[in-house]
Each structure stands twice: as structure tokens, then as C-alpha cells.
């Protein structure tokens, strides 16, 4: 928590209005969070933080399904998985 506090203070010094910055956990241009940390609870905690900290939260498509692609192109999984399978939901 101390590291998060330090980072938030640094942001306030570098940006005029930190409340308009975008906040996200992962996206399709980099390795997905779950490819680096195989822990759904940690991923959910990171999402909760991103939705409740200052800034504008973004959730890129795929996170809701627990996509875990690594390096490109594995991080660009198909948008529609078989949703009839319970293991495809977080």
C-alpha cells in the first residue's frame, strides 16, 4: 500500500489533472495480467482498485472472460469464446 501511495503522489506532481487519466489493468497490446500472475483473486483485486482509484477506469474486452494471452499474438484472443462453458467466466 505504501508503494501505491507513493505512485499516486508522483502522479499528482506530474499531471495537471490526474482525475482525467485512464486506469486499466491490462489490454490487448501487452501481455495480459493473468499470463504474468496466474491468480484470479489478484486479478479481481487489481480490477477493483482500477475501478475505485482516481481516474477514468477502462476494462478492455477479454478481461471479463479471464483472457490470459502472453506475447503478441497470443494476447489478441478471439472476442467470443464458447460462453456455454462455465470455465469461460471469471
C-alpha positions in Angstrom: 0.0 0.0 0.0 3.0 2.3 0.6 4.1 1.9 -3.0 0.6 2.7 -4.3 0.5 5.8 -2.1 4.0 6.9 -3.4 2.9 6.4 -7.0 -0.3 8.4 -6.5 1.7 11.3 -5.1 4.1 11.2 -8.0 1.3 11.3 -10.5 -0.2 14.3 -8.8 3.2 16.1 -9.3 3.5 15.2 -13.0 0.0 15.7 -14.3 -2.3 18.8 -14.0 -5.5 16.8 -13.6 -5.0 13.2 -12.5 -8.7 12.6 -12.5 -8.9 12.5 -16.3 -6.1 9.9 -16.7 -7.2 6.4 -17.9 -6.7 3.5 -15.5 -6.6 -0.1 -16.7 -5.2 -3.5 -15.6 -4.4 -5.0 -18.9 -5.2 -4.7 -22.6 -4.7 -6.5 -25.9 -1.4 -4.7 -26.8 0.6 -6.1 -23.9 0.8 -9.4 -22.0 -2.4 -10.0 -20.1 -2.3 -9.7 -16.3 -3.3 -13.4 -15.9 -0.4 -14.5 -18.2 2.0 -13.0 -15.7 0.1 -13.7 -12.5 -1.9 -16.9 -12.5 -4.1 -15.7 -9.7 -7.8 -14.8 -10.4 -8.2 -13.3 -7.0 -5.3 -11.0 -7.5 -6.7 -10.0 -10.9 -10.1 -9.2 -9.4 -8.4 -7.1 -6.7 -6.5 -5.2 -9.4 -9.8 -4.6 -11.3 -11.5 -3.4 -8.1 -8.6 -1.0 -7.5 -8.7 0.3 -11.0 -12.5 0.9 -10.7 -12.2 2.8 -7.4 -9.0 4.8 -7.6 -8.9 8.3 -9.1 -9.0 8.5 -12.9 -11.2 7.0 -15.6 -11.5 3.2 -15.4 -11.2 1.2 -18.6 -11.7 -2.6 -18.9 -10.5 -3.9 -22.3 -12.5 -6.7 -23.8 -11.3 -10.1 -22.7 -10.7 -9.4 -19.0 -14.3 -10.4 -18.1 -13.5 -13.8 -19.6 -10.2 -14.2 -17.9 -8.1 -14.0 -21.1 -4.5 -14.7 -20.2 -2.6 -14.3 -23.5 1.1 -13.7 -23.3 3.2 -12.1 -26.0 1.7 -11.0 -29.3 -0.3 -12.5 -31.0 -1.4 -14.7 -28.0 -2.6 -11.5 -26.3 -5.1 -11.0 -29.0 -7.5 -13.8 -28.3 -10.8 -14.1 -30.1 -13.5 -11.9 -28.6 -16.2 -14.6 -28.4 -15.3 -17.7 -26.6 -17.9 -20.5 -26.0 -19.9 -18.9 -23.3 -21.9 -22.0 -22.7 -18.9 -23.4 -20.8 -18.7 -22.3 -17.2 -14.9 -22.2 -17.2 -15.1 -19.3 -19.6 -16.4 -16.9 -17.0 -14.5 -15.2 -14.2 
